[in-house]
Amino acid sequence: MTAVKSSGGAWIGLLCNIWWNIWARECSKSRHIGSDRHVSKHVEEVERPESQSGVEHAVVIPVLVRTNRSLTQFERAVQSVRRILKDDEVLIVVDDGSPTQFQKPIQASCSWPKIILLRHCPNVGPASARNTAMDWCRANRSEIKTVCFLDADCVVPDANWCAAHRAQQKKLPGIACGRTISLNPERWVSIYHDVFGTLNGRMLEDENNLLYGTTCNMSIHFDALPDGFRFDQLFATPAFEDVEFCVRARKAGPTNSITFVSEAVVKHDYSTDVLGLIEQFWRYGQGHHRMLEVHPEYDTWLAVSSPMSNFSVKKKPSD
């Protein structure tokens, strides 16, 4: 029975993947997005440990809590990171304009010696939230050289997650993407994501590295990126802001490789209903159009890349 369900889910996933490509193409024909890169925001430092001596690495979680379910997801994500942080690591949470009724619970989850809580007013999107965290690292802790990005609806199941990313950054500084699997693998929507490796990035056939990584499970090394390198804040929804970041980094220089770290595993709590999947496709369609405006060559690179299915990824491509 399980095999039948999995097979059916895979076929549904395949149809959804085809439909998404059609949807994205239509969005690219009909939508226009402006080019002004200025985003106005106020940043408040809510929680900050008294001592951060010796900190060399940061984990960053942007969050926008609008429902009790998203609050539960966030609290679970924070707990999963808290239990693995080492002495030279901190967690930076950026509350991206959550409604007032959720601000105290968010702060309560962040009242811990190794967590920095920054708050936006108003909500300006995950790209800007990650920029806020990166700016904080550059301004306050010059010795922080590596950052891991995680989403608020993810869980870190393995105590070696940070260590795997940091080891890869030591070996080859730049951008690294870990392996993201479903938190609920028995759901058909989750099967779709696992079949197509939605959040694993895409492997370039001729280079043995990724076209892009995804910020639900990605790390960067500041020294390998141009000074002040940031996310494009016009990608205001959680779609393609990480793709654009990676493609722009690749274009900035040949040393900016994007590697895949299969040992750095994260579990993602995907939306498990059809409406959630449709909303995700809509965001992808908008982001894809904006991506082609900024990087017209993106589709050419996409055509010579392949998905990193969780059913075929066993070890790092370089092994």
Sequence and secondary structure as in RCSB ss.txt:
>XXXX:A:sequence
MTAVKSSGGAWIGLLCNIWWNIWARECSKSRHIGSDRHVSKHVEEVERPESQSGVEHAVVIPVLVRTNRSLTQFE
RAVQSVRRILKDDEVLIVVDDGSPTQFQKPIQASCSWPKIILLRHCPNVGPASARNTAMDWCRANRSEIKTVCFL
DADCVVPDANWCAAHRAQQKKLPGIACGRTISLNPERWVSIYHDVFGTLNGRMLEDENNLLYGTTCNMSIHFDAL
PDGFRFDQLFATPAFEDVEFCVRARKAGPTNSITFVSEAVVKHDYSTDVLGLIEQFWRYGQGHHRMLEVHPEYDT
WLAVSSPMSNFSVKKKPSD
>XXXX:A:secstr
 HHHHHHHHHHHHHHHHHHHHHHHHHHHHH           EEEEEE  S  TT  EEEEEEE   SHHHHHHHH
HHHHHHHTT  TTEEEEEEE S  HHHHHHHHHHT STTEEEEEEES   HHHHHHHHHHHHHHH TT  EEEEE
 TTEE   TTHHHHHHHHHHHS SEEEEEEEESSTTSHHHHHHHHHTTTS EEETTTSSEEE  TTEEEEEGGGS
 TT    TT  SSSSHHHHHHHHHHHH TT  EEEEEEEEEEE    SHHHHHHHHHHHHHHHHHHHHH TTHHH
HHHTEEE  TTT  S TT 
